[in-house]
C-alpha cells in the first residue's frame, strides 16, 4: 500500500503544501530571531532549542492547515472530471493559502514589534475591534506597499514551484487505499495536535523570548481562542479557602501593624472597615491614566532625559511614588486595577467579562459620598468594553460621541488628541461645579499609542515619527491641562493623579520581568498634598486606597489594595500578570503562578530560578496563591450572584 502512496499525485501535492507551510514558518521564526538578536534580547545559543521546539509547534499547526486539502482529495472523484475539479480547486486553495501565510508572516512581525509575543489572547480580542485595529495598522504602516510585496512574493513562489505543482496535480487521482489513509489523517492529525502538544515542548526553554520564538502563530492563536477565559480553580495552584483567607487577612494586618489573635480576627476578610484619620475631605478628584507610559521614559522616575519636563515638574511639586508596578501590559488591566483594586486574575480583565456589573469601584465609593462620577475617553468607549463596564458600575461615560467636532484639533483611529480630551474634561467639570457638585473624573488618554500622531506645532518632534514624540506630546498636553485647570476656581480644591495604565515594553527573558511593569505615579494638589518622594514598593491596585486615605474617607472595602502611605510601607509587594502567568513580587523575589498548577520562584535582578522549597519561597508562594485565589473566589461568587 505505501509503495503506491509514495508516488501518488494528491499525496505528493499535500506534501508540497506541507513543505511550503513549514518553510514559511521556519523563515518567520528566523526573521523574528534576527530582529531580537539585533535588539540584543536573545542569544544564538538559544537557536537550536528554538528551531527544534518550533518544528513541533509548526507540525501541530500543520495538522489543521492541511484539512481543506485532505478534504478536497477525499471528495473529488477518480474520473477525468474529478481530476480536473481537484486540480482547479486545489490550485485556487493553494494560492489563497500561500497569500494568507505571507500576510500572517507580516502580521506576526507587526504583532511581535508591538507585544514581543506570538499571536495570543490580544490577537483574539482584535478580531472584535477591527475598526481600531485595522485603522491603527493603516495609519502606522505603508499598507499599500505591504500588500504589493505580498503579491509579488506570492507570484515568485508560484513561479518557482510551477513544474512540481502542476506535475503533482496532474498525476493520478486517489485510490481506495489512499482515501483510507487520507481519512485517517484527517481525523487523527488534528486530534493528536490538540491532545498531545500543549505547553510541554516550550516549557523546556527557560528563556521567555525563546519560548515565544519557538511558538507558532496559528497554533498559539487557536490555543488562545480555546483558553479565552481561564478558571483559576481548575488550572492554578490553590489552598484550602479558609487558609487562603487567613493568609490574606494576615497580610492586611501586617500593613496596619495590628496583629490580631485568631479569636479577635473577623470571620471573613471582606468587607474590611476602613476608617479615616480625621475629618473627611470632599475634594474634587481627577485621575488621569496615561496610555503606555513606563518609567523608562520619565526622567523623575529614573528614565530618559528631557521627554517629560511637565511630569518632572509635577513630581517635584507633588507626591511622587517611584516604585509602582502596573498589574498588566494592556489598558484593560490598568483600568481594572485602578477602578477595582483587584489582582489581575488569569484570562480576561474584569472589564471584558460578562459578569462585570454592580462591583465595588473607586467610583462607587465617591458616588456614595455624593460625587458626580465620570469616565472620559477620547475614543469610542465600546472598545475593550469600557462603556459597558463603567456605565454598569455607576459612572457617566463621556467619549468621542460627546465631543463636538469644532473642539477637535487632531484625532487618529484611537481617538482625539490628549489636549482635546483634557479640554472636554474641564468643560464637564466646570458645568458640574457651577451647580455645587463635587466631581470624581477618571480620564483615559490615547495619544501615546501607535501611530503616535498629534497636532503640529506643539513640540519639537514631528507628529507620527515615533514614541519619543508621542511621549513628549503627552507630557506637553499634561502641562497645558494643569495650566488651564489652574485658572479655574475649583483647582485649589482638586486632587490630580497621574498614573500610567501600563508600560510600552514587552520584552523580557522571564514571563514577568519587573522592569516591564514599572510605571510613574504622581499625586498633585498644591495646598492639600505635601510634596515629596515615596520609595515604597507598591502596586497599581494601591492607588485607590491611597487616594481614599488622603481624603480620610470612611468606607467598607472589598479592595485588595492597601493604603501604603498610612501604613508607612510595613507591607510592600506588587502584583502583575501577562494573561496566563500571574505573579507576586516581594523582597526581591517574584513568584509566578502558571497553568497546570505550576509555580516558579525567581530573583528579580537576575531572573534566576530559586529553590521553591526554601522556607522563604514557600511563604511567598502561599501569599501569592492567597491573593489570586481570594480574588478569583470573589469574582466567582459575584458571577454566581448575577446569574
C-alpha positions, 0 to 999 in steps of 0.5 A: 500500500505505501509503495503506491502512496509514495508516488501518488499525485494528491499525496505528493501535492499535500506534501508540497503544501506541507513543505511550503507551510513549514518553510514559511514558518521556519523563515518567520521564526528566523526573521523574528530571531534576527530582529531580537538578536539585533535588539540584543534580547536573545542569544544564538545559543538559544537557536537550536532549542528554538528551531527544534521546539518550533518544528513541533509547534509548526507540525501541530499547526500543520495538522489543521492547515492541511484539512481543506486539502485532505478534504478536497482529495477525499471528495473529488472523484477518480474520473477525468472530471474529478481530476480536473475539479481537484486540480482547479480547486486545489490550485485556487486553495493553494494560492489563497493559502500561500497569500494568507501565510505571507500576510500572517508572516507580516502580521506576526512581525507587526504583532511581535514589534508591538507585544514581543509575543506570538499571536495570543489572547490580544490577537483574539480580542482584535478580531472584535475591534477591527475598526481600531485595529485595522485603522491603527495598522493603516495609519502606522504602516505603508499598507499599500506597499505591504500588500504589493510585496505580498503579491509579488512574493506570492507570484515568485513562489508560484513561479518557482514551484510551477513544474512540481505543482502542476506535475503533482496535480496532474498525476493520478487521482486517489485510490481506495487505499489512499482515501483510507489513509487520507481519512485517517489523517484527517481525523487523527492529525488534528486530534493528536495536535490538540491532545498531545502538544500543549505547553510541554515542548516550550516549557523546556526553554527557560528563556521567555523570548525563546519560548515565544520564538519557538511558538507558532502563530496559528497554533498559539492563536487557536490555543488562545481562542480555546483558553479565552477565559481561564478558571483559576480553580481548575488550572492554578495552584490553590489552598484550602479557602479558609487558609487562603483567607487567613493568609490574606487577612494576615497580610492586611494586618501586617500593613496596619501593624495590628496583629490580631489573635485568631479569636479577635480576627473577623470571620471573613476578610471582606468587607474590611472597615476602613476608617479615616484619620480625621475629618473627611475631605470632599475634594474634587478628584481627577485621575488621569491614566496615561496610555503606555507610559513606563518609567523608562521614559520619565526622567523623575522616575529614573528614565530618559532625559528631557521627554517629560519636563511637565511630569518632572515638574509635577513630581517635584511639586507633588507626591511622587511614588517611584516604585509602582508596578502596573498589574498588566501590559494592556489598558484593560488591566490598568483600568481594572486595577485602578477602578477595582483594586483587584489582582489581575486574575488569569484570562480576561480583565474584569472589564471584558467579562460578562459578569462585570456589573454592580462591583465595588469601584473607586467610583462607587465609593465617591458616588456614595459620598455624593460625587458626580462620577465620570469616565472620559475617553477620547475614543469610542468607549465600546472598545475593550468594553469600557462603556459597558463596564463603567456605565454598569458600575455607576459612572457617566461615560463621556467619549468621542460621541460627546465631543463636538467636532469644532473642539477637535484639533487632531484625532487618529483611529484611537481617538482625539488628541490628549489636549482635546480630551483634557479640554472636554474634561474641564468643560464637564467639570466646570458645568458640574461645579457651577451647580455645587457638585463635587466631581470624581473624573477618571480620564483615559488618554490615547495619544501615546499609542501607535501611530503616535500622531498629534497636532503640529506645532506643539513640540519639537518632534514631528507628529507620527515619527515615533514614541519619543514624540508621542511621549513628549506630546503627552507630557506637553498636553499634561502641562497645558491641562494643569495650566488651564485647570489652574485658572479655574476656581475649583483647582485649589480644591482638586486632587490630580493623579497621574498614573500610567495604565501600563508600560510600552515594553514587552520584552523580557527573558522571564514571563514577568520581568519587573522592569516591564511593569514599572510605571510613574505615579504622581499625586498633585494638589498644591495646598492639600498634598505635601510634596515629596518622594515615596520609595515604597514598593507598591502596586497599581491596585494601591492607588485607590486606597491611597487616594481614599486615605488622603481624603480620610474617607470612611468606607467598607472595602472589598479592595485588595489594595492597601493604603501604603502611605498610612501604613508607612510601607510595613507591607510592600509587594506588587502584583502583575500578570501577562494573561496566563502567568500571574505573579507576586513580587516581594523582597526581591523575589517574584513568584509566578503562578502558571497553568497546570498548577505550576509555580516558579520562584525567581530573583528579580535582578537576575531572573534566576530560578530559586529553590521553591522549597526554601522556607522563604519561597514557600511563604511567598508562594502561599501569599501569592496563591492567597491573593489570586485565589481570594480574588478569583473566589470573589469574582466567582461568587459575584458571577454566581450572584448575577446569574 
